[in-house]
Amino acid sequence: MRKLQLLLFLSIFLCTSYSLSAQKDRVAYLPSFDEKIMHYGFYLGINQNDFKINYKNSNYMNANIHVTATNGFNVGLIADMRLHKNINIRFEPGLISNSKTIAFTHINSSQDSIREIGSTYLHLPILFKFSTDRLDNIRPYLLAGISYDYNFSSNEKNANDNASGEFRMQTNNFMYELGIGVDFYLYYFKFSPSIRGVFALNNELKYDANKNSQWTSPVNYLGTRGLFLNFAFEGGW
């Protein structure tokens, strides 16, 4: 996650440097952009997701589950509606792909102790965007909202479970999101790097058929916690 934060910092630094240098002549790009009720765009980005895990009770203190995440990617569309000069509501449907490795270190068998999880989600967030007043060609903002995620790789309906080597998760999930970003008004479009945290509201784990399963019985809650770095491009045309 530090890599994503560093990338965001570098992106904002470079864009701010460019914007400030361009503002020596006080040229306001896209001056009427924010007066429109609706505008559209798209985003590209990277993510790093892992799981928050809570155990059921003290009887499972010997259970030790580690999650190793890799970087994934995000891609999607943007529909933005102005509610107030400083408040917008946004719908950002997209696809999210990532992979994780779960190590059940309390299981001795190397074959049984590791599960590789590749996930692809349909991500449907509704977000409120709270922006400051525009300063020349720069406008910082905060994001907050909720999302519905459909997990195409959940295996929820698979009759096989961890006893057969299949780790299963819930197909339908709900998240909340919090983020921060900056709008940069350029000559032809608005460029907006942002970083946001995404956190599951529901337990995403699909429990094994055996209620004493060594994989799922210790777990009371397993939910996504992720960091997204998005680069949005919104049209002024």
C-alpha positions in Angstrom: 0.0 0.0 0.0 2.9 2.3 0.5 3.7 2.0 -3.2 0.3 3.2 -4.1 0.6 6.1 -1.7 3.9 7.0 -3.2 2.5 6.8 -6.8 -0.4 9.1 -5.8 2.0 11.6 -4.2 4.2 11.7 -7.3 1.2 12.1 -9.6 -0.2 15.0 -7.6 3.3 16.6 -7.3 3.9 16.4 -11.0 0.5 17.7 -11.9 0.6 20.5 -9.3 4.0 21.6 -10.6 2.7 21.6 -14.2 -0.4 23.4 -13.2 1.4 26.1 -11.2 3.9 26.7 -13.9 1.0 27.0 -16.4 -0.8 29.5 -14.2 1.9 32.1 -14.4 -0.2 33.7 -17.2 -3.4 33.0 -15.2 -5.1 31.0 -18.0 -8.2 29.3 -16.6 -8.8 26.0 -18.5 -12.4 24.7 -18.9 -13.9 27.7 -17.1 -17.5 26.6 -17.4 -16.8 22.9 -16.7 -18.4 22.9 -13.2 -21.5 24.7 -14.4 -22.8 21.6 -16.2 -25.4 19.5 -14.5 -24.0 16.2 -15.9 -20.6 15.2 -17.3 -18.9 11.9 -18.0 -15.6 10.2 -18.1 -13.6 7.1 -17.4 -10.9 5.9 -14.9 -8.0 3.6 -14.8 -6.2 2.5 -11.7 -4.4 0.0 -9.6 -5.5 -1.6 -6.3 -4.1 -3.7 -3.4 -6.7 -5.7 -1.5 -6.3 -8.0 1.5 -8.7 -9.2 4.2 -9.5 -8.2 7.7 -10.0 -11.4 9.7 -11.7 -11.7 13.1 -11.7 -15.0 15.0 -14.7 -16.4 16.8 -13.5 -16.6 20.4 -10.5 -17.5 22.5 -10.9 -21.2 21.6 -9.3 -20.4 18.2 -6.4 -18.3 19.5 -4.0 -20.9 18.0 -5.5 -20.3 14.5 -3.2 -18.0 12.5 -4.2 -16.9 9.1 -2.1 -14.6 7.0 -3.1 -12.9 3.8 -0.6 -11.8 1.1 -2.0 -9.4 -1.5 -0.7 -8.5 -5.0 -1.5 -5.4 -7.0 -4.5 -5.5 -9.3 -6.2 -3.1 -11.7 -9.4 -1.1 -11.9 -11.1 0.2 -15.0 -14.5 1.9 -15.3 -16.8 4.7 -16.3 -17.9 7.9 -14.6 -21.3 9.7 -14.5 -21.2 12.8 -12.4 -24.2 15.0 -11.5 -23.8 18.4 -9.8 -26.1 18.9 -6.7 -24.5 22.0 -5.4 -21.5 24.1 -6.4 -19.4 22.1 -4.0 -21.2 18.8 -3.9 -21.6 16.1 -6.7 -23.0 12.6 -6.8 -21.1 10.1 -8.9 -21.8 6.6 -10.3 -18.6 4.8 -11.2 -19.4 1.3 -12.5 -16.3 -0.7 -13.3 -14.3 -3.9 -13.0 -11.8 -4.8 -10.3 -9.3 -7.6 -10.6 -6.8 -8.8 -8.0 -5.4 -11.9 -6.4 -4.5 -13.0 -2.8 -2.7 -15.9 -1.1 -4.1 -17.1 2.2 -1.8 -19.1 4.5 -3.4 -21.1 7.3 -0.3 -21.5 9.4 -2.1 -23.7 12.0 -2.5 -26.4 9.4 0.6 -28.6 9.0 0.0 -29.9 5.5 1.6 -27.6 2.9 -1.0 -28.7 0.4 -3.9 -27.8 2.7 -2.4 -24.7 4.3 -2.3 -22.5 1.2 -5.2 -21.1 -0.9 -4.7 -19.0 -4.0 -7.6 -16.6 -4.6 -8.1 -14.7 -7.8 -11.0 -12.4 -7.9 -12.8 -10.3 -10.4 -15.5 -7.9 -9.2 -18.2 -5.9 -10.8 -17.9 -2.7 -8.8 -20.9 -0.4 -8.5 -20.2 2.6 -6.2 -22.4 5.6 -5.6 -20.2 8.4 -4.2 -20.6 11.9 -2.9 -17.9 14.3 -3.9 -17.2 17.3 -1.6 -15.0 19.8 -3.4 -13.4 23.0 -2.3 -13.8 26.2 -4.4 -11.7 26.2 -7.5 -8.2 27.7 -7.2 -7.2 28.6 -10.7 -6.9 25.2 -12.3 -6.8 23.1 -9.1 -9.6 21.8 -6.9 -9.1 19.3 -4.0 -12.0 17.1 -3.0 -13.1 14.3 -0.6 -15.1 11.2 -1.5 -17.5 9.1 0.5 -20.0 6.5 -0.4 -21.1 2.9 -0.6 -20.8 0.2 -3.3 -22.2 -3.1 -4.3 -19.6 -5.7 -5.5 -20.5 -8.8 -7.5 -17.7 -11.4 -7.2 -17.5 -13.4 -10.4 -14.9 -15.7 -8.8 -16.7 -16.4 -5.5 -17.3 -20.2 -6.0 -20.3 -19.7 -3.6 -22.4 -22.3 -5.5 -19.6 -24.8 -5.8 -20.5 -28.0 -3.9 -16.8 -28.6 -3.2 -15.3 -26.6 -0.3 -11.8 -26.5 1.3 -11.9 -30.2 2.0 -11.6 -30.5 -1.8 -9.2 -27.6 -2.2 -11.9 -25.0 -3.0 -11.9 -21.7 -1.0 -15.4 -20.1 -1.4 -16.6 -16.6 -0.8 -19.9 -14.8 -1.0 -21.0 -13.5 -4.4 -22.9 -10.4 -3.3 -21.0 -7.9 -1.1 -21.4 -4.4 0.1 -18.6 -1.9 0.8 -18.1 1.7 2.0 -15.5 4.0 0.5 -13.5 7.0 1.7 -11.1 8.9 -0.4 -9.2 12.1 -1.3 -8.1 13.6 -4.6 -7.4 16.6 -6.7 -9.0 17.9 -9.9 -6.6 19.4 -12.4 -8.2 21.4 -15.2 -6.3 20.9 -18.4 -6.8 22.4 -21.8 -9.1 19.6 -23.2 -10.2 17.6 -20.1 -10.1 17.3 -16.3 -7.5 14.9 -14.8 -8.2 13.7 -11.3 -5.9 11.4 -9.4 -7.4 10.0 -6.2 -6.7 7.5 -3.5 -9.4 5.8 -1.5 -9.9 3.1 1.0 -12.6 0.4 0.4 -13.9 -1.7 3.3 -16.4 -4.6 3.4 -19.6 -4.2 5.4 -20.6 -7.9 5.3 -18.8 -11.2 6.1 -17.5 -12.4 2.7 -16.6 -15.9 3.8 -18.6 -18.9 2.6 -18.3 -21.5 5.3 -17.4 -25.1 4.7 -20.0 -27.8 5.1 -18.1 -29.3 8.1 -18.9 -26.9 11.0 -15.5 -27.9 12.5 -13.6 -27.1 9.3 -10.0 -26.2 10.1 -10.1 -23.5 7.4 -13.4 -21.7 8.1 -14.6 -22.6 11.6 -12.1 -20.3 13.4 -13.3 -17.3 11.4 -16.1 -15.0 12.6 -15.6 -12.3 9.9 -13.5 -12.1 6.7 -13.9 -8.9 4.7 -12.1 -6.9 2.1 -10.0 -3.9 3.0 -8.3 -2.3 0.0 -6.5 0.7 -1.3 -7.4 2.1 -4.7 -5.3 4.5 -6.8 -7.4 5.9 -9.6 -6.7 8.2 -12.5 -9.9 9.8 -13.8 -10.4 11.6 -17.1 -13.5 13.7 -17.4 -14.5 15.5 -20.6 -14.9 19.2 -21.1 -16.2 18.6 -24.6 
